[in-house]
Amino acid sequence: MMNEQYLDRCEDMIQEGSSSFYQAFCGLPSPRREAVNVIYAFCRIIDDSVDEPDKAPYSIHELRQHFLLLDAAEGHFIWPALRWLFRQYPDLNKDPFLRQMEGQCSDLSFIHYTTMEQLERYCYLVAGTVGEMLLPVLREESSAEIIASGIALGKGMQIVNIIRDIGDDHKRGRRYIPLDLMNKHGYTEGQMDRGEVNSSFIELIRELKNSALRWFQQGLADIESYPKTSGMAVELAATFYVRILNAVEANGYDVFTRRAFVSDEEKMGLFLDIYSRYTQPSVGGGIAIQ
């Protein structure tokens, strides 16, 4: 199988697994576009190894072992795709991938969170690391501030995922909403078990939403320093995720029986708005997070 076929399989995975990511990043020039697809595909396989182990090609421990011995790994298209990725982007570090696996491993045992500090650490491991993976692909130069921004974007997106998926995670026996935040707003574990949406629940979701928005603001603060195609892709992805929060509100904060999503029509409108700003001379991005 040629490199193009391995990379096509990765593109299939992002197209099927996340329309938001696919639509945000599909306009990148080659090889950045293909590299994003490979990173997404591997992270998806890592996630599936924990959430759907019966359907996954590897356990999380097998994935880690193969990744550590990547040059010799065979048996799945992801391994030659990853070898291509690291050849194409020699500045890409393997450590964020290993931390990503560490974070996903925690879902096997640590499934009820007590503090926001614990949740923030988890958000870094499973999503902030994705920002670290993407930065060498999306831009040539980096700095501590740029890395921090990439991590913040990932953390903001993970908070959105957690809010959107409260009901699905509860069915899996997981509670990412920290107990101290629930106690602060007077929302009990029994109410969560019953899927109650009341004023206390709405207030704690709003507090989590504000945390996500702060991370998005931090993550997009230096967006004008990105190459325009990369900046537009990152801003699109962040905008799509912010609109998921709006959809949660539009659903009356019922995240137990309704799934919040952004329609293709709305995504197209957002794309046209952002594209028009990026293609105007001397005008960069600058998303208004609200």
N, C-alpha and C positions, 0 to 999 in steps of 0.2 A: 504494500500500500504506500502511495506517495505522500509526501508532506501535505499536499493540497487536500487529500482525502481525510487525513487525520484532522486537519483544521476545519474541514467541512463538517465533520462529526461534532466538533466543539461548537460550531455555529448552530447546528441543529439543536444542541442542548440549551443554549441561551435563548433561542427563539421559542422553544417549547416551554422552558422553565420560567422565564421572566420577560414578558413583553415590554415592561418598563425599561429594563436594562438594554434589551435588544434595540428598541426604538431610540433610546438615548445615544447609544454608542455605534450604531450601524453606519453612521455617516463619517466615521473616522477614516483617514487614509490608511492604506496598507503600509507597513505590517502592524500598525497600532490596533487596527480593528481586529485582526486575527488574534493578537496577543490578549486583548481583553476577553475574547471568546474563550481562549484556553484557560485563563485565570478563572473565569466564571465556571467553566465546565468542571475544573478540578474542585473548586469550592462546593459545587453542587453535589459532586460525588462524595466529598467529605460529609456534607450535611445528610445525604441519603444514607450513608453508612450507619448513622446514628438514628435517624428518624424512621427509615424504612429498611432495616437490615436484611429482611427476607428478600427484598428486591434488588439490593445493592450488590455490585460486583465484588466488593471487598468489605471486610470489617474495618473499623477505624484503625485498629492496630496493624492490620495488613497494609493499609494505605501508607501508614507512617513508615513501615519497614521498606516497602517498595520505593518510597520517596527518598529515603536515606541512601538507598542503593540505586538511584535513578538511572545511572548509565547502563545498568544491567537489567532494568525492569522491562518485562514483556507481558503479553497476554491481554492488553487493552490499549485502545487508541490513545488514551490520555498520556501514556508514558512517552511515546515518540513526540507527541504534541508538546509536552513539557520540556523535553530535550531541545526541541526547536525553539521554544520560548527563551530558555536560558542561553542558548547560543545567540539568539537575535538581540537579547538585552543582557549583556554581561554584567551590568551594574545591579541587576535584580538579585536580591538576597534571598536565600532559602529560609531564613529565620521566621519571617512573617507567616509562611506556609506552615511551619511547624507549630507556631503559636496558634494559628487557626485550628489545627488539629487538637491542640491542647484544650482550646475552648469548647470544641464540639465534644470532646471526651467528657467534659464536665456534665454534659446533659445525660450521661449514663448514670450519674450518682447524685449530683447536686441539683435538685429540681425544685426547691422552694427557697426563695431569696428572702433575706431578713433586712438588709440595708441597701441604700442607694449605692454605697461604695462597692458592695458585692456586684450589683447590677452593672455599674459602670465598668468594672473590671471584665465582666463577661462580655459586654458590648465591645470593649476594645479587642478582646481575644477573637471573637467570631466575626467582627465587622470592621473595627479600626484597622486590623491587619490587612484587610482587603484594600483599604486606602494606601497602605504602605506598599502592597504589591503593585498597584496600578500606577503609582507616581513615576517610576522609571520608564514606564510605557508611554505615559501621557505627556511627558515633558523631559527635556534634556538635562536641566540643572535642578538642584534641590538644595534644601537648607533645613535646619531644625524647625524653623517656622512653617515651611511648606509641608514638611512631614506631619507636624502637629495639625495642620489644616486638613490634610488627607485623612488622618485618624479621626478628627472631629466629624467629618462628613460620614464616615462609616458608622460611627457611634450614633449619629442622628438617625441614619437610616434603620439601624437595628432597633432603636426605640420605636420607630414607626411600625416595624414588623411586629414587635412585642404587643403594641396596642391593638393592631389589626387582628392578631392571631390569638388573643386572650382565650376565646372560646375553644379553638382547636387545641391549643396547648393544654387547657384544662382537661380536655378529654384524654390527653396523653399523661395526665397526672402531674403536669408541670405548672408552676406558678412563678412567673418571672417578676410580677408586681411585688416590690419589697413589702414585707410585713410592716415595717416602720412607717411607710407611706400610707398603707391601709389604715393603720392605727391613727395616724395624724388626721385623717379625714373621716374616721368613724365608720369605716367599711370593714365588715367582718369576713372571715374565711367561709362561714356558713352562708352568707349572702352571695359570695362568689360561687360557692357550690351550687346554689339555686339559680345562678345567672341573673341576679337582680341588678337592674339599672335604676339607680336612684340618685338623689342630689349628691350624696357622699361619693358615689362611684364616679359621677361626672366630674367632680372637683379633682379627684385624684388623677383621672385621665388628663384633665386640663393641665395639671402640674407636670405630668410626664410629657405632654405635648410641648409645654414651654421649654423643658429641658432639651427636647429634640430641636426646637427652633433655635435655641441658643447655639447648639452644635452646628447647625446648618449655617448660621450667621458667621461663626468662626471659620468654618470650612470654606466658605465662599469669599472670605475677606480678601484673598489674594488671587481671585479668579482671573483678573486682567493680566496676571503674569504668565498665564498658560498660553501656549499656541492657540489661535482662535478656534480651530476645530476641536481641540481637546477641551478648552474652556466651555464651549457651547455644549459639548456632550455631558460634561460634569454638571453644568447648570440645569440641563434638561433632566438628568437623573434626579437631582435634588428637588426640582420643581415637581416632578411626578410624585415623589414621596411626600412632599408637603401637601399635595392635593389629596393623597390618601387620608391624611389627617382631617381635611375638610370633609371628605366622604364619610368618615366616622361620625363627625358631628351631624351631617345631613341624615344619617341613619338613626339619629336620636341616641348615639353612643351605644347602640346595641351591637356589641362585638361578640355576643354569645350565639346569636342565631342568624346574623347577617354579616356578609363579608364586604368590607369597603374596597372599592376599586375605582380606578380612573378610566373612563370610557375612551375608546379609540378616537372618537370625535373630539373629546376634550384634549387628549394628547396632541392631536393634530393642530388644534388652536394654539396650544402652548408652544409647539414647535415653530409655528409660523411667526409667533410673537418674538420668540427668542432669536430665531434665525434672522429676522428683519433687523434686530439690533446689532447682531454680530456682523452683518454684511454692510452696515453703514460705515463710511469712512471715519476713522478715529473714534469709533464708538465701541466700547467693550461690553462685557456683561454687567452684572450687578443686580441680582435677583432681589426682589422685595419679599422677604420672608414674613408671612403674617398668617 
